[in-house]
Amino acid sequence: MDESRQSSLTGAGTALRKAAPPPALCGFLLLLALIFTVSYAVGTGAGPVAPGMHGSGTSRDGGNGGGGGDGGVDDMGTMQGGHG
């Protein structure tokens, strides 16, 4: 009787071990989450990439919020052409 009870417990433990992900995968995902968190914190602390760079919202002076590509061909009228 002890043997049947013991074999059923080991069968449940084996099934539980097969259903759980391997420990190396859990460690890798934990390390990945930690690296992402640290890099996000460093990026937030560093601020914008370029001076004068702002979010995609509208600016205070009523412009288009950062000189995006909303204008037409006339926006390129002041550029010096290198070909010709």
MOHULIN-V184031 format. One line per field, one symbol per residue. ss: DSSP state (H for helix, E for strand, L for the rest). phi: phi as a letter, one per 20 degrees, with the letter a starting at -180 (. if undefined). burial: # if it has 24 or more other ideal C-beta (glycine too) atoms within 12 Angstrom, else .. A space follows every 50 residues. Layout:
# MOHULIN-V184031
ss=???
phi=???
burial=???
This chain:
# MOHULIN-V184031
ss=LHHHHHHHHHHHHHHHHHHLLLHHHHHHHHHHHHHHHHHHHHHHHHLLLL LLLLLLLLLLLLLLLLLLLLLLHHHHLLLLLLLL
phi=.fffffffffffffffffffffgfffffffffffffffffffffffnffc fnecfeffefenfenpmfeffefffefefeeedq
burial=.................................................. ..................................
